[in-house]
């Protein structure tokens, strides 16, 4: 069942999203060569709690961390352990914040280092496609459109660049629960009118989950969480929480600027 949010609920989610934005910016700013993923995790939890909120992901049964850290070929749910970031790593940080009874959720992928190598240029191009796909999806998330329109925007942008959308992982509604109806695929799976219509008060976590190679993924780390690309090629993740309103789309989390330092 889809739960449409009142203006008061959206206001609370915007406050939580502001906390999420502050913490994500801190994490992205310290993400550099040599930092361990568990350092990012500890920093995230400290900064979230300092602002009077709680890490959403620690509320997921069995998950003990505040972030997911997705390194290179890890698609989603990467556990933040002792891995140290290296130059030209592609690292996606997934972060959720629970504030006054409501969740917000965001992900951002970034290249480590400021080298202008050929590898760096390839990664930066890949990441620019993901950012564009998210922006196009948000532009499609307006009153009167359908989930189909969001899905089509993501799929078209990613496929036209020669990359693939992961079909086994999707975006979602969000609010009192981290994952709510409706499902928000990054690809077209149903006719337009058979997908939910975008209504005033609908809050969504729109996700672009895409691979440089094929869309196939595997659980190959033995931890029950980490999902990686089957072919070992890079994966990217961009996500924003948004609210659909009569006055347009409200970004409850925000874009954090270009990924990588080109």
NUVOZA-242359 format. One record per residue (C-alpha): x, y, z; residue number from 1. Coordinates in steps of 0.1 Angstrom, whole numbers, plus 2048, in hexadecimal, padded with zeros to 3 digits. Last residue first. Example, Ala and Ser with C-alpha at 12.3 -4.5 7.8 and 13.67 -1.06 7.14 Angstrom:
X:889 | Y:7F5 | Z:847 | i:2
X:87B | Y:7D3 | Z:84E | i:1
// end
This chain:
X:987 | Y:89D | Z:77F | i:262
X:980 | Y:898 | Z:7A4 | i:261
X:968 | Y:87B | Z:7A6 | i:260
X:942 | Y:87E | Z:7A9 | i:259
X:933 | Y:89F | Z:79F | i:258
X:91D | Y:8B1 | Z:7B8 | i:257
X:90B | Y:8A4 | Z:7D7 | i:256
X:8E8 | Y:8A1 | Z:7C9 | i:255
X:8CE | Y:8A5 | Z:7E5 | i:254
X:8B9 | Y:893 | Z:7FE | i:253
X:895 | Y:89D | Z:804 | i:252
X:894 | Y:8AB | Z:7E0 | i:251
X:871 | Y:8B9 | Z:7DC | i:250
X:860 | Y:8B2 | Z:7BB | i:249
X:846 | Y:8CC | Z:7B0 | i:248
X:82E | Y:8E3 | Z:7C1 | i:247
X:811 | Y:8CB | Z:7C2 | i:246
X:829 | Y:8B3 | Z:7D3 | i:245
X:83E | Y:894 | Z:7CB | i:244
X:858 | Y:88E | Z:7E7 | i:243
X:87C | Y:883 | Z:7DF | i:242
X:896 | Y:86D | Z:7EE | i:241
X:8B5 | Y:86B | Z:7D8 | i:240
X:8CA | Y:84F | Z:7CC | i:239
X:8EA | Y:849 | Z:7B7 | i:238
X:8FB | Y:827 | Z:7B4 | i:237
X:917 | Y:81C | Z:79D | i:236
X:926 | Y:7FA | Z:794 | i:235
X:948 | Y:7F1 | Z:785 | i:234
X:950 | Y:7D1 | Z:774 | i:233
X:955 | Y:7AF | Z:786 | i:232
X:93F | Y:79C | Z:76D | i:231
X:925 | Y:791 | Z:786 | i:230
X:923 | Y:7B4 | Z:795 | i:229
X:922 | Y:7B4 | Z:7BB | i:228
X:908 | Y:7B0 | Z:7D6 | i:227
X:913 | Y:7B1 | Z:7FA | i:226
X:8FA | Y:7A7 | Z:815 | i:225
X:8FC | Y:782 | Z:81F | i:224
X:920 | Y:785 | Z:829 | i:223
X:92E | Y:76B | Z:811 | i:222
X:93D | Y:785 | Z:7F9 | i:221
X:92E | Y:777 | Z:7D9 | i:220
X:909 | Y:781 | Z:7D9 | i:219
X:907 | Y:786 | Z:7B3 | i:218
X:8FC | Y:79F | Z:799 | i:217
X:8F3 | Y:79F | Z:774 | i:216
X:8ED | Y:7C1 | Z:764 | i:215
X:90A | Y:7BD | Z:74C | i:214
X:928 | Y:7D4 | Z:74A | i:213
X:92C | Y:7F8 | Z:757 | i:212
X:910 | Y:7F1 | Z:770 | i:211
X:8F2 | Y:804 | Z:77C | i:210
X:8DD | Y:80C | Z:79B | i:209
X:8CB | Y:82D | Z:797 | i:208
X:8B5 | Y:831 | Z:7B6 | i:207
X:896 | Y:846 | Z:7BD | i:206
X:88D | Y:845 | Z:7E1 | i:205
X:869 | Y:850 | Z:7DF | i:204
X:850 | Y:866 | Z:7F2 | i:203
X:82C | Y:869 | Z:7E5 | i:202
X:81A | Y:887 | Z:7F5 | i:201
X:809 | Y:894 | Z:7D5 | i:200
X:806 | Y:877 | Z:7BC | i:199
X:81C | Y:865 | Z:7A3 | i:198
X:808 | Y:84A | Z:793 | i:197
X:811 | Y:827 | Z:79B | i:196
X:81A | Y:810 | Z:77D | i:195
X:800 | Y:7FF | Z:767 | i:194
X:7FB | Y:81F | Z:753 | i:193
X:81F | Y:81F | Z:747 | i:192
X:820 | Y:7FB | Z:73C | i:191
X:835 | Y:7E5 | Z:753 | i:190
X:85A | Y:7DD | Z:759 | i:189
X:86C | Y:7FD | Z:74D | i:188
X:88E | Y:800 | Z:75E | i:187
X:89C | Y:811 | Z:77D | i:186
X:87F | Y:802 | Z:790 | i:185
X:86C | Y:816 | Z:7AA | i:184
X:858 | Y:7FF | Z:7C0 | i:183
X:83A | Y:810 | Z:7D1 | i:182
X:838 | Y:809 | Z:7ED | i:181
X:84E | Y:80C | Z:80C | i:180
X:873 | Y:805 | Z:815 | i:179
X:882 | Y:819 | Z:831 | i:178
X:862 | Y:819 | Z:844 | i:177
X:851 | Y:838 | Z:853 | i:176
X:859 | Y:848 | Z:831 | i:175
X:867 | Y:839 | Z:811 | i:174
X:85A | Y:82C | Z:7F0 | i:173
X:873 | Y:817 | Z:7DC | i:172
X:890 | Y:815 | Z:7C5 | i:171
X:89A | Y:7F4 | Z:7B4 | i:170
X:8B2 | Y:7D7 | Z:7B4 | i:169
X:8AF | Y:7B7 | Z:79E | i:168
X:8AE | Y:7CB | Z:77D | i:167
X:8D1 | Y:7DB | Z:77F | i:166
X:8D1 | Y:7F5 | Z:764 | i:165
X:8EC | Y:7F0 | Z:749 | i:164
X:906 | Y:806 | Z:738 | i:163
X:90A | Y:812 | Z:714 | i:162
X:903 | Y:837 | Z:71A | i:161
X:8E0 | Y:833 | Z:70A | i:160
X:8D9 | Y:817 | Z:722 | i:159
X:8DF | Y:82C | Z:741 | i:158
X:8CB | Y:84B | Z:736 | i:157
X:8AE | Y:836 | Z:727 | i:156
X:8AB | Y:81F | Z:746 | i:155
X:8AB | Y:83C | Z:75F | i:154
X:892 | Y:851 | Z:74C | i:153
X:87C | Y:833 | Z:745 | i:152
X:87A | Y:829 | Z:769 | i:151
X:870 | Y:84C | Z:774 | i:150
X:855 | Y:84E | Z:759 | i:149
X:848 | Y:82B | Z:762 | i:148
X:843 | Y:837 | Z:786 | i:147
X:828 | Y:84C | Z:777 | i:146
X:824 | Y:871 | Z:76D | i:145
X:807 | Y:886 | Z:779 | i:144
X:81B | Y:898 | Z:794 | i:143
X:840 | Y:899 | Z:78C | i:142
X:85C | Y:87F | Z:78F | i:141
X:869 | Y:882 | Z:76C | i:140
X:882 | Y:89D | Z:775 | i:139
X:88D | Y:886 | Z:792 | i:138
X:894 | Y:86A | Z:779 | i:137
X:8A8 | Y:881 | Z:762 | i:136
X:8BD | Y:88D | Z:780 | i:135
X:8C3 | Y:869 | Z:78B | i:134
X:8CD | Y:85E | Z:767 | i:133
X:8E4 | Y:87C | Z:764 | i:132
X:8F5 | Y:873 | Z:784 | i:131
X:8F9 | Y:84F | Z:778 | i:130
X:907 | Y:85A | Z:757 | i:129
X:920 | Y:871 | Z:767 | i:128
X:92C | Y:854 | Z:77C | i:127
X:936 | Y:83F | Z:75D | i:126
X:947 | Y:85D | Z:74E | i:125
X:95B | Y:863 | Z:76E | i:124
X:965 | Y:83E | Z:76E | i:123
X:972 | Y:83F | Z:74B | i:122
X:984 | Y:85F | Z:751 | i:121
X:994 | Y:851 | Z:771 | i:120
X:9A0 | Y:832 | Z:75E | i:119
X:9B0 | Y:848 | Z:744 | i:118
X:9C3 | Y:85A | Z:760 | i:117
X:9BB | Y:87D | Z:76B | i:116
X:9C2 | Y:877 | Z:790 | i:115
X:9AD | Y:887 | Z:7AB | i:114
X:9A7 | Y:86B | Z:7C3 | i:113
X:989 | Y:854 | Z:7CB | i:112
X:96C | Y:854 | Z:7B2 | i:111
X:94A | Y:85A | Z:7C1 | i:110
X:928 | Y:849 | Z:7C3 | i:109
X:90B | Y:858 | Z:7D6 | i:108
X:8EE | Y:848 | Z:7E9 | i:107
X:8D1 | Y:856 | Z:7FB | i:106
X:8B5 | Y:84B | Z:813 | i:105
X:89D | Y:85E | Z:829 | i:104
X:88A | Y:84D | Z:845 | i:103
X:86E | Y:85A | Z:85C | i:102
X:865 | Y:857 | Z:881 | i:101
X:874 | Y:877 | Z:88D | i:100
X:894 | Y:871 | Z:87A | i:99
X:8A1 | Y:851 | Z:86B | i:98
X:8BF | Y:857 | Z:853 | i:97
X:8CA | Y:840 | Z:837 | i:96
X:8EC | Y:83F | Z:825 | i:95
X:8FA | Y:82D | Z:807 | i:94
X:91E | Y:836 | Z:7FE | i:93
X:92A | Y:82C | Z:7DC | i:92
X:94F | Y:828 | Z:7D6 | i:91
X:961 | Y:827 | Z:7B4 | i:90
X:986 | Y:822 | Z:7BB | i:89
X:99C | Y:838 | Z:7A6 | i:88
X:9B6 | Y:83B | Z:7C2 | i:87
X:9B1 | Y:823 | Z:7DE | i:86
X:998 | Y:822 | Z:7FA | i:85
X:9A2 | Y:80B | Z:818 | i:84
X:98D | Y:7EC | Z:81E | i:83
X:989 | Y:7E5 | Z:843 | i:82
X:963 | Y:7E1 | Z:843 | i:81
X:945 | Y:7F4 | Z:837 | i:80
X:92D | Y:7D9 | Z:82B | i:79
X:923 | Y:7DD | Z:807 | i:78
X:8FD | Y:7DC | Z:804 | i:77
X:8FC | Y:7E6 | Z:7DF | i:76
X:90E | Y:7E1 | Z:7BE | i:75
X:931 | Y:7D8 | Z:7C9 | i:74
X:947 | Y:7D8 | Z:7AA | i:73
X:95B | Y:7F7 | Z:7B4 | i:72
X:955 | Y:7FB | Z:7D9 | i:71
X:932 | Y:7FE | Z:7E7 | i:70
X:932 | Y:80A | Z:80B | i:69
X:910 | Y:806 | Z:81C | i:68
X:90B | Y:81D | Z:839 | i:67
X:901 | Y:81C | Z:85E | i:66
X:90C | Y:7F8 | Z:865 | i:65
X:8FD | Y:7DA | Z:878 | i:64
X:8E5 | Y:7CB | Z:85F | i:63
X:8D3 | Y:7AC | Z:86C | i:62
X:8B1 | Y:7BC | Z:86D | i:61
X:8B1 | Y:7DE | Z:85C | i:60
X:8B0 | Y:7F9 | Z:878 | i:59
X:8D6 | Y:7FE | Z:875 | i:58
X:8CF | Y:809 | Z:852 | i:57
X:8BB | Y:827 | Z:85C | i:56
X:8D7 | Y:837 | Z:870 | i:55
X:8C7 | Y:84B | Z:88C | i:54
X:8C0 | Y:870 | Z:890 | i:53
X:8C8 | Y:88C | Z:8AA | i:52
X:8E3 | Y:89E | Z:896 | i:51
X:8FF | Y:88F | Z:8A9 | i:50
X:8EF | Y:86D | Z:8A3 | i:49
X:8F4 | Y:871 | Z:87D | i:48
X:917 | Y:87E | Z:880 | i:47
X:922 | Y:861 | Z:897 | i:46
X:912 | Y:847 | Z:881 | i:45
X:921 | Y:855 | Z:861 | i:44
X:944 | Y:858 | Z:870 | i:43
X:943 | Y:834 | Z:87C | i:42
X:939 | Y:828 | Z:859 | i:41
X:953 | Y:83E | Z:848 | i:40
X:96E | Y:82F | Z:85E | i:39
X:960 | Y:80D | Z:856 | i:38
X:967 | Y:814 | Z:831 | i:37
X:98B | Y:81A | Z:839 | i:36
X:99B | Y:83A | Z:82C | i:35
X:9BC | Y:836 | Z:81A | i:34
X:9B4 | Y:84A | Z:7FA | i:33
X:997 | Y:862 | Z:7FF | i:32
X:973 | Y:863 | Z:80B | i:31
X:975 | Y:87F | Z:825 | i:30
X:960 | Y:897 | Z:810 | i:29
X:947 | Y:87C | Z:805 | i:28
X:941 | Y:873 | Z:82A | i:27
X:93B | Y:897 | Z:835 | i:26
X:924 | Y:89D | Z:818 | i:25
X:910 | Y:87E | Z:821 | i:24
X:90D | Y:88A | Z:845 | i:23
X:8FF | Y:8AC | Z:83B | i:22
X:8E8 | Y:89F | Z:821 | i:21
X:8DA | Y:884 | Z:839 | i:20
X:8D3 | Y:89F | Z:853 | i:19
X:8C1 | Y:8B4 | Z:839 | i:18
X:8AE | Y:895 | Z:82E | i:17
X:8A1 | Y:890 | Z:852 | i:16
X:894 | Y:8B4 | Z:852 | i:15
X:885 | Y:8AE | Z:82F | i:14
X:874 | Y:88E | Z:83D | i:13
X:865 | Y:8A3 | Z:859 | i:12
X:857 | Y:8BC | Z:840 | i:11
X:84A | Y:8A0 | Z:82A | i:10
X:837 | Y:893 | Z:849 | i:9
X:828 | Y:8B5 | Z:84F | i:8
X:81E | Y:8B9 | Z:82A | i:7
X:80C | Y:898 | Z:82D | i:6
X:81B | Y:878 | Z:81F | i:5
X:80B | Y:860 | Z:807 | i:4
X:80D | Y:83C | Z:813 | i:3
X:80D | Y:823 | Z:7F7 | i:2
X:800 | Y:800 | Z:800 | i:1
// end
